[in-house]
Amino acid sequence: MNQASSSFRATADVRPRVRYAPTDTAQTLLQAPGTLAVFDFDGSAAHADDPRRLRVPLRTPSAHPAPLEHWQVEATVEHGREGALQWSSGGGWLFAALTLDEREHGGPEGAARESYAQLCAFLERRPQRHVQRLWNYLAHINDGEGDAERYKQFCAGRLDGMRDFFRDGFPAATAIGHRLDAPLLQVYCLAAEQPGERIENPRQMSAWRYPRQYGPTPPSFARAMRLRGDASLAISGTASITGHESQHHGDLQAQLHETLTNLRALLRSSALPERFDDGDPLKVYVRHAEDAPTVEAFLAEHVPDAPRLLLLGDVCRRELLVEIDGWRFA
């Protein structure tokens, strides 16, 4: 186990800071006091020596490299590895991640089962066991028909691997498909010593109550999570869905408007102002690279102040063209 030097005093009730940073600053960020995690969106998922650094198998739809994502806490940070699991913790917060090859676990269901079993077993031993937010990136999420669709297989394995760890309720989450040739599953989370407050969207059915048409195992996540000791909100992947049904098939502009309406409904449910400011980073997943300019123009008009990271990725339903997650900090 290693410890990153820091001049910060541990403050367990203060949430992490999340921001985007220039691509060439990774080493500087890792040396900064209180760095909990640094994410590279270079599409490679290559191994990094520092457990706080994670290469995510998604890339930007443009020719320009994506900015880094930086998580920072006002505390001394320690970090280490346990087999395939990499982690860091400080100030009452914890980052943990696993990257598994499906071929070693019998496919997406087995890989999801193994990744969540390992993650939950690790968290059970930690004081920061309360998961606030999860991210899941798996290869070719929409391949397969009916119950054989890869996303549905992933959902079944995930729930099986969780067992009763989330018996008090599911955290906020995102699940997006990447396009690497290697069938890698990457799961990472932000957890805390204290539980957060789960937030649902009154315009949408809770995901774990979805009807059978979406698979034998419904998705297992809350629409958002309010962080303890703060009005800040960790927002799940949000798309053009009302009730449980996808809206505006094939119409990108209409899907963008519906998605933004859902995001504003979440903010309203959380008693937060219905806007995103310059400290509220958003991550935007675009299915088709050619749609990126339209998406960027829409965001520039409707959420002009929010830092944005556009990534090329497949939304869990074939008919959905765009999905947005992110943070609303008080």
DOLUM-535186 format. One record per residue: x, y, z of N, C-alpha, C, O in turn; residue number from 1. Coordinates in steps of 0.02 Angstrom, whole numbers. Layout:
<pts>
  n.east  n.north    n.up  ca.east  ca.north   ca.up  c.east  c.north    c.up  o.east  o.north    o.up  pos
       X        Y       Z        X         Y       Z       X        Y       Z       X        Y       Z  NUM
...
</pts>
This chain:
<pts>
  n.east  n.north    n.up  ca.east  ca.north   ca.up  c.east  c.north    c.up  o.east  o.north    o.up  pos
      43      -60       0        0         0       0      44       62       0      92       66      38    1
      27      110     -42       64       173     -46      21      229     -20     -40      225     -19    2
      54      283       0       19       342      24      44      402     -15     104      414     -19    3
      -3      440     -43       14       501     -79      20      559     -30     -23      568      13    4
      74      596     -35       84       651      13      32      705       2       9      717     -54    5
      14      738      56      -37       790      53     -32      836     113     -16      814     168    6
     -45      899     101      -47       947     156    -119      958     181    -130      998     226    7
    -168      921     151     -238       930     170    -254      894     235    -224      843     250    8
    -301      921     272     -329       887     331    -389      846     308    -429      868     267    9
    -395      786     335     -452       743     317    -517      775     335    -526      798     392   10
    -564      778     288     -629       809     299    -682      764     269    -701      772     211   11
    -707      716     309     -750       663     282    -816      689     257    -848      656     216   12
    -839      748     280     -904       773     259    -899      816     196    -949      843     173   13
    -839      824     168     -830       865     108    -824      820      48    -783      774      47   14
    -866      833      -2     -867       790     -61    -805      800    -104    -772      852    -100   15
    -789      750    -146     -733       759    -192    -747      814    -243    -804      830    -259   16
    -694      841    -268     -698       888    -323    -688      849    -388    -642      809    -392   17
    -729      861    -438     -724       828    -503    -717      881    -556    -757      927    -560   18
    -665      875    -597     -654       925    -649    -620      892    -708    -591      838    -702   19
    -622      926    -766     -586       904    -825    -522      944    -831    -520     1004    -815   20
    -469      911    -855     -403       942    -857    -370      927    -924    -388      879    -958   21
    -321      967    -945     -287       956   -1009    -256      886   -1013    -235      858    -962   22
    -254      859   -1073     -232       791   -1085    -162      777   -1061    -147      721   -1040   23
    -118      826   -1064      -47       815   -1050     -29      827    -977      30      835    -961   24
     -78      829    -932      -64       846    -862     -70      786    -814     -72      797    -754   25
     -72      725    -840      -86       667    -797     -35      661    -740     -55      652    -682   26
      29      666    -755       80       658    -703      76      715    -652      86      703    -592   27
      63      774    -675       55       831    -629      -4      820    -583       1      833    -523   28
     -59      795    -610     -118       782    -569    -105      727    -518    -127      732    -461   29
     -69      675    -537      -54       620    -491      -9      643    -434     -11      615    -379   30
      31      694    -446       75       720    -395      40      773    -351      68      793    -300   31
     -19      795    -371      -54       848    -334     -82      819    -269    -103      762    -267   32
     -82      859    -215     -111       836    -152    -184      815    -160    -223      850    -193   33
    -202      760    -130     -271       739    -127    -299      707    -190    -359      697    -194   34
    -257      689    -239     -283       657    -299    -309      588    -283    -272      544    -260   35
    -374      577    -296     -405       513    -285    -404      470    -348    -396      409    -345   36
    -413      502    -407     -413       464    -470    -402      512    -528    -420      571    -526   37
    -372      485    -581     -363       520    -645    -384      471    -700    -361      414    -702   38
    -428      494    -744     -456       451    -797    -433      476    -865    -440      535    -881   39
    -404      430    -904     -386       443    -974    -439      413   -1019    -454      353   -1014   40
    -467      452   -1063     -515       427   -1112    -480      423   -1179    -494      460   -1226   41
    -433      375   -1182     -393       367   -1243    -412      304   -1281    -380      286   -1330   42
    -465      269   -1259     -490       212   -1295    -448      149   -1289    -459      103   -1328   43
    -401      146   -1242     -355        90   -1242    -365       40   -1185    -354      -19   -1195   44
    -386       63   -1127     -391        21   -1067    -324       -9   -1048    -321      -62   -1016   45
    -269       24   -1068     -202        -2   -1051    -188        3    -977    -215       47    -943   46
    -146      -41    -952     -128       -42    -881     -87       21    -864     -45       42    -903   47
    -101       49    -806      -62       106    -780     -29       85    -715     -59       49    -675   48
      33      106    -704       70        86    -644      38      113    -581      37       79    -530   49
      12      174    -583      -18       205    -524     -90      182    -518    -129      191    -565   50
    -111      152    -461     -180       128    -454    -233      182    -458    -291      168    -468   51
    -212      245    -450     -260       300    -454    -275      320    -526    -320      361    -538   52
    -239      292    -574     -248       310    -644    -284      254    -681    -265      196    -675   53
    -336      272    -718     -375       222    -754    -384      244    -826    -407      300    -840   54
    -365      200    -872     -377       212    -943    -443      180    -962    -452      119    -955   55
    -489      221    -985     -557       199   -1000    -562      183   -1074    -536      221   -1115   56
    -594      127   -1093     -596       106   -1163    -646      145   -1206    -681      116   -1247   57
    -650      210   -1196     -691       254   -1237    -648      311   -1263    -599      330   -1231   58
    -666      338   -1321     -627       393   -1349    -675      448   -1372    -735      437   -1378   59
    -647      505   -1384     -686       561   -1408    -705      550   -1482    -667      520   -1519   60
    -764      574   -1504     -783       567   -1574    -746      614   -1620    -752      608   -1681   61
    -707      661   -1593     -670       709   -1635    -598      686   -1643    -578      636   -1614   62
    -561      723   -1683     -490       708   -1693    -447      732   -1635    -388      714   -1631   63
    -476      771   -1591     -438       798   -1534    -441      751   -1475    -493      720   -1463   64
    -388      744   -1437     -389       701   -1378    -437      727   -1325    -446      787   -1317   65
    -468      681   -1289     -514       700   -1236    -477      726   -1176    -421      704   -1163   66
    -505      773   -1139     -474       795   -1077    -473      739   -1026    -511      690   -1032   67
    -432      746    -976     -431       700    -919    -487      717    -871    -509      775    -868   68
    -509      668    -833     -555       681    -777    -515      672    -712    -480      622    -704   69
    -522      719    -667     -482       720    -605    -528      722    -545    -570      767    -539   70
    -520      673    -500     -554       673    -436    -504      691    -382    -449      663    -379   71
    -523      738    -338     -478       762    -287    -516      772    -221    -572      797    -221   72
    -484      754    -166     -513       764    -100    -465      804     -57    -404      805     -70   73
    -492      837      -7     -450       876      40    -427      831      96    -449      837     153   74
    -381      785      79     -358       735     127    -297      700     100    -283      703      40   75
    -260      667     144     -207       623     123    -238      562      90    -288      535     114   76
    -209      540      35     -236       484      -3    -187      425      -1    -127      433     -10   77
    -214      366      12     -176       304       7    -204      263     -50    -262      272     -70   78
    -163      218     -77     -186       180    -135    -150      114    -140     -97      104    -109   79
    -179       68    -179     -148         2    -186    -186      -41    -235    -231      -17    -270   80
    -168     -105    -238     -201      -154    -281    -214     -218    -241    -177     -236    -196   81
    -268     -251    -260     -283      -318    -235    -301     -360    -295    -359     -360    -317   82
    -253     -398    -321     -265      -435    -382    -281     -388    -439    -242     -342    -454   83
    -338     -398    -472     -359      -356    -528    -389     -290    -506    -401     -246    -547   84
    -401     -282    -441     -435      -222    -416    -385     -168    -397    -337     -182    -361   85
    -396     -108    -421     -355       -50    -402    -398       -2    -362    -458        4    -374   86
    -367       32    -312     -407        73    -267    -365      131    -240    -304      130    -241   87
    -401      181    -215     -371       236    -177    -424      262    -129    -484      254    -142   88
    -402      292     -73     -450       318     -25    -420      377      13    -359      383      20   89
    -464      421      36     -444       478      75    -503      521      94    -550      529      54   90
    -503      549     154     -555       596     175    -624      565     179    -673      601     172   91
    -628      499     189     -693       466     192    -720      443     126    -777      420     122   92
    -679      448      72     -701       430       5    -655      376     -23    -597      369      -2   93
    -681      337     -71     -643       282    -100    -659      276    -174    -717      279    -195   94
    -607      266    -214     -612       247    -284    -589      175    -291    -537      157    -263   95
    -626      134    -328     -606        65    -341    -626       47    -412    -678       69    -436   96
    -584        6    -445     -596       -11    -515    -571      -81    -530    -522     -105    -501   97
    -605     -114    -576     -586      -179    -603    -592     -178    -678    -640     -150    -705   98
    -544     -208    -713     -548      -218    -785    -537     -292    -797    -482     -318    -785   99
    -589     -327    -821     -585      -400    -831    -596     -416    -905    -632     -381    -940  100
    -564     -470    -927     -573      -497    -995    -629     -549    -992    -624     -599    -957  101
    -682     -537   -1030     -739      -583   -1030    -718     -654   -1048    -748     -702   -1023  102
    -667     -661   -1091     -648      -728   -1114    -623     -772   -1057    -622     -833   -1063  103
    -603     -740   -1002     -580      -778    -944    -636     -795    -896    -626     -828    -845  104
    -698     -771    -912     -754      -780    -866    -818     -804    -901    -872     -798    -873  105
    -810     -829    -962     -867      -859    -996    -915     -811   -1030    -970     -830   -1048  106
    -895     -748   -1039     -937      -700   -1073    -959     -642   -1028    -935     -636    -972  107
   -1005     -599   -1053    -1023      -539   -1015   -1058     -555    -949   -1047     -519    -900  108
   -1098     -607    -946    -1132      -622    -883   -1082     -645    -830   -1085     -622    -773  109
   -1037     -689    -849     -987      -713    -801    -939     -659    -779    -921     -655    -721  110
    -919     -616    -826     -874      -561    -809    -907     -511    -762    -876     -487    -715  111
    -971     -496    -774    -1008      -451    -730   -1016     -482    -661   -1007     -448    -610  112
   -1032     -546    -659    -1039      -580    -594    -973     -576    -555    -973     -561    -495  113
    -917     -591    -588     -853      -592    -554    -832     -522    -533    -807     -513    -477  114
    -841     -473    -576     -820      -405    -558    -858     -378    -499    -829     -348    -454  115
    -924     -390    -497     -963      -364    -441    -952     -405    -377    -955     -378    -322  116
    -939     -469    -385     -923      -509    -325    -858     -484    -294    -854     -477    -233  117
    -807     -472    -336     -743      -446    -310    -751     -377    -279    -725     -364    -225  118
    -787     -334    -315     -795      -265    -291    -832     -264    -224    -811     -229    -178  119
    -887     -301    -219     -927      -300    -158    -888     -332    -100    -893     -308     -43  120
    -850     -385    -114     -810      -415     -61    -757     -367     -35    -744     -364      25  121
    -728     -328     -80     -678      -278     -60    -712     -223     -18    -685     -203      34  122
    -769     -198     -40     -803      -145      -5    -828     -166      64    -830     -126     110  123
    -846     -229      71     -869      -254     136    -816     -244     190    -833     -238     249  124
    -753     -243     171     -698      -237     219    -676     -165     230    -632     -152     271  125
    -707     -119     195     -686       -49     198    -735       -7     238    -795      -20     237  126
    -710       44     274     -757        91     305    -796      131     253    -852      153     267  127
    -767      140     193     -802       176     139    -840      125      97    -824      115      38  128
    -890       95     126     -926        40      92    -990       63      57   -1021       24      21  129
   -1009      127      66    -1072       151      38   -1060      179     -33   -1034      234     -40  130
   -1079      140     -83    -1067       160    -152   -1115      216    -172   -1176      210    -165  131
   -1086      270    -196    -1126       327    -219   -1140      323    -295   -1194      341    -318  132
   -1089      298    -331    -1092       303    -404   -1052      246    -435    -997      231    -411  133
   -1079      215    -488    -1045       162    -525   -1044      179    -599   -1090      210    -625  134
    -990      157    -632     -985       161    -705    -969       92    -731    -928       56    -702  135
   -1001       72    -786     -991         7    -817    -981       16    -892   -1024       45    -925  136
    -925       -7    -918     -911        -2    -989    -896      -73   -1016    -848     -104    -994  137
    -938      -97   -1062     -930      -163   -1089    -931     -161   -1165    -960     -116   -1195  138
    -899     -211   -1195     -893      -212   -1268    -960     -227   -1301    -997     -271   -1279  139
    -975     -191   -1356    -1030      -207   -1401   -1094     -223   -1362   -1122     -278   -1367  140
   -1116     -175   -1324    -1170      -183   -1276   -1236     -205   -1307   -1277     -237   -1274  141
   -1248     -189   -1371    -1311      -203   -1403   -1311     -268   -1445   -1363     -286   -1473  142
   -1255     -303   -1449    -1253      -364   -1489   -1296     -418   -1458   -1302     -423   -1397  143
   -1327     -458   -1501    -1370      -513   -1478   -1443     -493   -1479   -1460     -434   -1475  144
   -1486     -542   -1485    -1558      -530   -1489   -1594     -559   -1428   -1573     -608   -1399  145
   -1649     -526   -1410    -1690      -550   -1354   -1650     -554   -1290   -1611     -508   -1275  146
   -1659     -607   -1252    -1624      -614   -1189   -1550     -628   -1198   -1511     -627   -1150  147
   -1529     -641   -1261    -1458      -652   -1275   -1420     -587   -1287   -1359     -589   -1299  148
   -1455     -530   -1285    -1419      -467   -1293   -1367     -459   -1238   -1379     -477   -1180  149
   -1310     -433   -1257    -1254      -430   -1210   -1270     -386   -1149   -1250     -403   -1093  150
   -1307     -332   -1158    -1325      -291   -1100   -1368     -329   -1051   -1359     -323    -991  151
   -1415     -368   -1077    -1459      -407   -1032   -1419     -460    -995   -1432     -474    -937  152
   -1370     -490   -1030    -1327      -539    -996   -1286     -504    -941   -1277     -531    -887  153
   -1261     -445    -957    -1223      -407    -907   -1267     -392    -846   -1245     -401    -789  154
   -1329     -370    -856    -1374      -354    -800   -1385     -415    -756   -1386     -409    -695  155
   -1393     -474    -787    -1404      -535    -747   -1342     -551    -705   -1349     -567    -646  156
   -1283     -547    -736    -1222      -562    -698   -1208     -511    -644   -1185     -529    -590  157
   -1222     -448    -658    -1211      -395    -608   -1253     -407    -546   -1228     -404    -490  158
   -1318     -420    -556    -1361      -430    -498   -1340     -492    -458   -1342     -492    -397  159
   -1320     -545    -493    -1298      -605    -460   -1235     -592    -419   -1228     -615    -362  160
   -1188     -553    -448    -1126      -538    -413   -1136     -492    -353   -1100     -497    -303  161
   -1185     -448    -357    -1200      -404    -301   -1225     -442    -240   -1212     -423    -183  162
   -1262     -497    -252    -1297      -534    -199   -1340     -484    -159   -1383     -451    -188  163
   -1330     -479     -94    -1371      -433     -54   -1333     -371     -32   -1353     -337      15  164
   -1277     -356     -66    -1237      -299     -45   -1276     -233     -48   -1269     -191      -4  165
   -1319     -225     -99    -1358      -164    -106   -1430     -175     -82   -1477     -151    -112  166
   -1437     -211     -28    -1504      -227      -1   -1542     -165      20   -1604     -166      23  167
   -1507     -110      35    -1541       -48      56   -1557       -3      -4   -1587       50       5  168
   -1538      -24     -64    -1552        16    -123   -1491       23    -168   -1434       19    -144  169
   -1503       32    -232    -1449        36    -281   -1420      106    -286   -1456      155    -274  170
   -1356      113    -304    -1327       179    -315   -1342      205    -385   -1373      171    -426  171
   -1321      266    -397    -1323       293    -465   -1273      256    -509   -1223      230    -484  172
   -1287      252    -574    -1243       212    -618   -1250      232    -691   -1298      265    -711  173
   -1200      211    -729    -1199       217    -802   -1176      151    -831   -1132      118    -803  174
   -1206      130    -887    -1182        72    -925   -1181       91    -999   -1232      107   -1028  175
   -1121       89   -1029    -1111       110   -1097   -1068       59   -1133   -1024       27   -1103  176
   -1080       50   -1198    -1041         3   -1238    -980       36   -1269    -984       91   -1296  177
    -922        2   -1264     -862        24   -1300    -852      -20   -1361    -888      -69   -1371  178
    -803       -3   -1403     -794       -37   -1467    -724      -66   -1476    -701      -75   -1532  179
    -691      -81   -1421     -628      -116   -1426    -639     -186   -1454    -692     -217   -1443  180
    -589     -212   -1491     -594      -281   -1513    -592     -329   -1454    -627     -380   -1454  181
    -553     -313   -1403     -550      -355   -1343    -613     -347   -1302    -634     -291   -1289  182
    -645     -403   -1282     -707      -398   -1243    -693     -385   -1169    -699     -429   -1127  183
    -675     -323   -1155     -659      -304   -1086    -720     -274   -1052    -759     -237   -1083  184
    -727     -290    -989     -777      -258    -946    -740     -216    -895    -697     -241    -859  185
    -757     -152    -891     -727      -108    -842    -781      -81    -796    -832      -54    -819  186
    -770      -89    -732     -817       -65    -681    -778      -23    -631    -726      -45    -606  187
    -802       38    -616     -770        76    -563    -823      115    -524    -879      125    -547  188
    -803      136    -464     -853       167    -420    -822      221    -377    -761      225    -368  189
    -866      263    -350     -850       310    -297    -892      289    -237    -953      284    -241  190
    -859      276    -180     -893       255    -119    -874      301     -62    -825      338     -66  191
    -913      298      -8     -902       344      48    -916      308     114    -946      254     116  192
    -894      339     169     -907       311     235    -980      318     256   -1004      280     297  193
   -1015      366     228    -1084       378     245   -1129      367     184   -1108      382     128  194
   -1189      340     193    -1234       330     136   -1258      396     107   -1263      446     143  195
   -1273      396      43    -1305       453      12   -1380      444      10   -1407      397      40  196
   -1414      489     -24    -1487       486     -31   -1504      472    -104   -1485      511    -148  197
   -1540      418    -116    -1559       400    -184   -1615      446    -209   -1663      459    -173  198
   -1608      469    -271    -1657       514    -302   -1685      480    -364   -1648      455    -406  199
   -1751      480    -370    -1784       454    -430   -1815      512    -470   -1826      566    -443  200
   -1829      498    -533    -1857       548    -578   -1932      535    -584   -1952      481    -606  201
   -1975      583    -566    -2047       571    -571   -2071      560    -642   -2127      535    -652  202
   -2031      577    -692    -2050       565    -762   -2034      494    -785   -2055      474    -839  203
   -1996      457    -744    -1972       392    -765   -1988      338    -713   -1988      352    -653  204
   -2002      278    -736    -2009       221    -691   -1940      205    -662   -1890      209    -698  205
   -1938      187    -599    -1874       165    -569   -1848      105    -608   -1886       60    -624  206
   -1783      106    -622    -1755        57    -668   -1764      -15    -644   -1775      -60    -684  207
   -1760      -26    -578    -1766       -94    -553   -1838     -121    -556   -1850     -178    -539  208
   -1885      -78    -578    -1955       -98    -585   -1974     -107    -659   -2033     -117    -674  209
   -1926     -103    -704    -1941      -109    -775   -1977     -176    -790   -1961     -227    -757  210
   -2023     -177    -837    -2059      -239    -854   -2014     -289    -890   -1958     -273    -910  211
   -2039     -350    -898    -2001      -407    -924   -1974     -395    -994   -1924     -426   -1013  212
   -2003     -351   -1033    -1980      -340   -1102   -1908     -315   -1105   -1876     -320   -1157  213
   -1881     -289   -1049    -1813      -265   -1048   -1763     -317   -1022   -1705     -302   -1009  214
   -1787     -379   -1016    -1743      -433    -996   -1765     -467    -932   -1806     -440    -895  215
   -1737     -526    -919    -1756      -563    -859   -1734     -529    -794   -1763     -542    -741  216
   -1683     -487    -799    -1658      -451    -741   -1659     -376    -756   -1624     -354    -801  217
   -1698     -336    -721    -1701      -264    -736   -1635     -230    -718   -1598     -256    -676  218
   -1621     -173    -748    -1561      -135    -729   -1564     -117    -654   -1618     -108    -626  219
   -1506     -111    -624    -1503      -103    -551   -1468      -37    -534   -1408      -37    -519  220
   -1504       18    -536    -1475        83    -520   -1528      133    -501   -1587      126    -519  221
   -1507      184    -463    -1550       242    -449   -1536      296    -501   -1482      297    -532  222
   -1583      341    -511    -1574       393    -562   -1520      444    -542   -1489      474    -585  223
   -1510      453    -476    -1459       499    -452   -1446      484    -379   -1485      448    -347  224
   -1392      511    -352    -1376       503    -281   -1354      571    -254   -1308      602    -280  225
   -1387      592    -201    -1366       652    -166   -1312      634    -115   -1322      589     -74  226
   -1256      668    -118    -1200       652     -75   -1213      676      -4   -1241      730       6  227
   -1192      636      45    -1203       652     115   -1164      715     135   -1107      725     115  228
   -1196      758     175    -1164       818     200   -1161      874     149   -1126      923     159  229
   -1197      866      94    -1192       914      39   -1255      905      -3   -1285      852      -3  230
   -1275      957     -38    -1332       951     -84   -1311      928    -153   -1352      927    -199  231
   -1247      909    -161    -1221       890    -227   -1252      825    -251   -1271      782    -211  232
   -1258      819    -317    -1293       764    -348   -1248      728    -398   -1219      759    -442  233
   -1242      662    -390    -1210       618    -439   -1265      591    -484   -1309      555    -460  234
   -1264      606    -548    -1319       593    -594   -1303      532    -636   -1250      528    -668  235
   -1349      484    -638    -1341       424    -679   -1347      441    -753   -1367      496    -773  236
   -1327      392    -794    -1338       399    -866   -1411      413    -880   -1455      374    -860  237
   -1425      467    -916    -1493       491    -927   -1505      499   -1002   -1464      528   -1038  238
   -1560      472   -1026    -1574       473   -1098   -1647      491   -1110   -1683      512   -1065  239
   -1669      481   -1172    -1736       501   -1194   -1786      446   -1178   -1809      410   -1222  240
   -1801      440   -1114    -1848       389   -1088   -1899      423   -1042   -1880      462    -998  241
   -1962      409   -1053    -2013       428   -1005   -2051      364    -986   -2060      319   -1027  242
   -2073      361    -922    -2098       298    -898   -2043      247    -902   -1990      254    -871  243
   -2053      195    -942    -1999       148    -957   -1984      145   -1032   -1944      103   -1053  244
   -2016      188   -1072    -2012       182   -1144   -1966      234   -1175   -1965      292   -1154  245
   -1927      213   -1225    -1885       259   -1263   -1930      305   -1305   -1983      285   -1330  246
   -1908      367   -1312    -1946       417   -1349   -1906      442   -1409   -1844      444   -1407  247
   -1942      462   -1462    -1913       497   -1519   -1861      455   -1556   -1804      477   -1567  248
   -1880      394   -1575    -1835       350   -1611   -1807      385   -1673   -1846      411   -1714  249
   -1742      387   -1680    -1709       414   -1740   -1706      489   -1744   -1679      516   -1792  250
   -1733      525   -1694    -1735       598   -1696   -1687      626   -1643   -1705      630   -1585  251
   -1627      643   -1664    -1575       664   -1617   -1595      727   -1578   -1587      729   -1517  252
   -1620      778   -1613    -1638       840   -1579   -1692      827   -1527   -1687      853   -1471  253
   -1742      789   -1544    -1796       775   -1496   -1770      735   -1437   -1790      746   -1380  254
   -1724      688   -1450    -1695       649   -1395   -1654      694   -1348   -1655      686   -1287  255
   -1618      741   -1377    -1579       788   -1335   -1625      829   -1291   -1611      838   -1232  256
   -1680      855   -1319    -1727       894   -1279   -1758      851   -1224   -1765      875   -1167  257
   -1778      789   -1239    -1808       745   -1189   -1758      729   -1134   -1776      727   -1075  258
   -1695      718   -1153    -1643       703   -1104   -1633      763   -1057   -1628      754    -996  259
   -1629      823   -1085    -1620       882   -1044   -1681      892    -998   -1672      913    -941  260
   -1741      878   -1022    -1800       883    -980   -1795      835    -921   -1813      852    -865  261
   -1770      775    -934    -1760       726    -879   -1707      750    -829   -1716      742    -769  262
   -1654      779    -854    -1602       804    -808   -1630      860    -765   -1617      862    -705  263
   -1668      904    -794    -1697       959    -755   -1748      933    -704   -1754      960    -649  264
   -1785      879    -722    -1832       850    -675   -1795      820    -615   -1819      824    -559  265
   -1736      790    -627    -1695       764    -572   -1672      820    -526   -1675      814    -465  266
   -1650      875    -556    -1629       932    -515   -1687      959    -474   -1679      976    -415  267
   -1745      963    -505    -1804       988    -469   -1822      941    -412   -1841      963    -357  268
   -1818      875    -423    -1832       827    -370   -1783      831    -313   -1798      812    -256  269
   -1723      858    -328    -1671       864    -277   -1670      933    -245   -1626      948    -205  270
   -1719      975    -262    -1724      1043    -236   -1662     1084    -254   -1640     1127    -216  271
   -1634     1071    -314    -1577      1109    -340   -1600     1154    -397   -1649     1138    -431  272
   -1566     1210    -407    -1583      1252    -465   -1577     1212    -530   -1532     1171    -537  273
   -1623     1223    -577    -1626      1184    -638   -1578     1211    -691   -1598     1233    -744  274
   -1513     1208    -674    -1462      1231    -721   -1397     1195    -704   -1389     1167    -650  275
   -1351     1197    -751    -1284      1171    -740   -1234     1228    -750   -1235     1262    -801  276
   -1192     1238    -699    -1145      1294    -699   -1075     1271    -718   -1065     1214    -738  277
   -1026     1316    -711     -958      1300    -735    -922     1251    -690    -867     1229    -707  278
    -950     1234    -632     -921      1183    -589    -956     1116    -593    -944     1073    -551  279
   -1000     1107    -643    -1042      1047    -647   -1024     1008    -711   -1055     1019    -763  280
    -975      963    -708     -953       928    -769   -1004      877    -793   -1033      840    -753  281
   -1015      875    -859    -1060       828    -890   -1020      783    -938    -975      806    -973  282
   -1038      720    -940    -1008       672    -986   -1063      651   -1035   -1116      629   -1014  283
   -1050      658   -1099    -1100       648   -1151   -1078      591   -1197   -1024      595   -1227  284
   -1118      539   -1201    -1102       480   -1242   -1142      485   -1307   -1204      489   -1306  285
   -1107      484   -1363    -1137       492   -1429   -1128      427   -1468   -1072      402   -1474  286
   -1182      400   -1495    -1178       336   -1532   -1141      344   -1598   -1099      302   -1616  287
   -1156      397   -1635    -1127       407   -1702   -1082      468   -1702   -1102      522   -1681  288
   -1021      459   -1725     -973       514   -1725    -999      574   -1765    -985      632   -1747  289
   -1036      562   -1818    -1060       617   -1859   -1112      659   -1823   -1127      714   -1846  290
   -1140      635   -1768    -1189       673   -1730   -1157      721   -1680   -1191      763   -1651  291
   -1092      714   -1669    -1059       753   -1617   -1067      829   -1627   -1081      863   -1578  292
   -1058      856   -1688    -1068       930   -1695   -1138      952   -1676   -1146     1005   -1645  293
   -1189      914   -1693    -1257       932   -1675   -1266      930   -1599   -1298      975   -1570  294
   -1239      879   -1567    -1244       873   -1495   -1207      931   -1461   -1233      961   -1414  295
   -1148      946   -1485    -1109      1001   -1455   -1145     1068   -1464   -1146     1108   -1417  296
   -1175     1080   -1521    -1212      1142   -1532   -1272     1147   -1485   -1287     1200   -1459  297
   -1307     1092   -1475    -1364      1091   -1429   -1342     1107   -1358   -1373     1148   -1324  298
   -1288     1076   -1335    -1264      1087   -1268   -1239     1159   -1259   -1249     1189   -1206  299
   -1205     1185   -1310    -1181      1253   -1306   -1238     1303   -1299   -1230     1356   -1267  300
   -1295     1287   -1327    -1353      1331   -1322   -1389     1322   -1255   -1411     1372   -1225  301
   -1396     1260   -1231    -1441      1247   -1174   -1404     1239   -1108   -1434     1251   -1055  302
   -1342     1218   -1108    -1302      1214   -1047   -1233     1245   -1060   -1182     1211   -1055  303
   -1232     1308   -1078    -1170      1339   -1103   -1113     1341   -1052   -1055     1342   -1072  304
   -1129     1342    -988    -1076      1351    -937   -1045     1285    -914    -990     1285    -887  305
   -1079     1229    -924    -1056      1166    -897    -997     1139    -936   -1000     1136    -998  306
    -943     1118    -903     -889      1083    -938    -917     1018    -967    -955      983    -934  307
    -896     1001   -1028     -925       943   -1062    -870      899   -1091    -820      923   -1117  308
    -881      834   -1085     -837       785   -1114    -879      740   -1159    -921      702   -1135  309
    -868      744   -1225     -904       703   -1273    -864      640   -1287    -805      643   -1303  310
    -898      582   -1282     -866       518   -1294    -908      477   -1342    -969      482   -1343  311
    -874      437   -1383     -907       393   -1429    -924      328   -1393    -878      291   -1372  312
    -988      313   -1386    -1009       253   -1350   -1080      234   -1366   -1120      276   -1387  313
   -1095      170   -1356    -1162       144   -1373   -1206      144   -1311   -1187      117   -1259  314
   -1265      175   -1316    -1313       177   -1262   -1345      107   -1257   -1346       70   -1306  315
   -1370       90   -1199    -1392        21   -1186   -1453        0   -1227   -1467      -60   -1232  316
   -1489       47   -1256    -1544        30   -1302   -1525       53   -1372   -1501      109   -1381  317
   -1536       11   -1422    -1513        25   -1490   -1542       89   -1518   -1509      124   -1557  318
   -1605      105   -1499    -1639       163   -1528   -1617      229   -1498   -1634      282   -1525  319
   -1579      228   -1443    -1557       289   -1411   -1490      312   -1439   -1443      272   -1444  320
   -1486      375   -1457    -1428       402   -1492   -1380      439   -1447   -1323      451   -1466  321
   -1402      458   -1387    -1361       499   -1343   -1381      486   -1270   -1439      471   -1256  322
   -1333      492   -1226    -1345       485   -1154   -1299      534   -1118   -1243      546   -1140  323
   -1323      561   -1062    -1284       610   -1024   -1283      590    -951   -1335      575    -922  324
   -1224      591    -921    -1219       586    -848   -1176      643    -823   -1151      683    -863  325
   -1167      648    -757    -1124       701    -732   -1138      719    -660   -1162      678    -621  326
   -1124      781    -643    -1126       805    -574   -1161      873    -572   -1153      915    -617  327
   -1198      883    -518    -1225       950    -503   -1203      966    -432   -1231      940    -384  328
   -1153     1010    -426    -1124      1025    -361   -1158     1087    -332   -1170     1136    -366  329
   -1174     1082    -268    -1206      1138    -234   -1157     1194    -223   -1175     1246    -194  330
</pts>
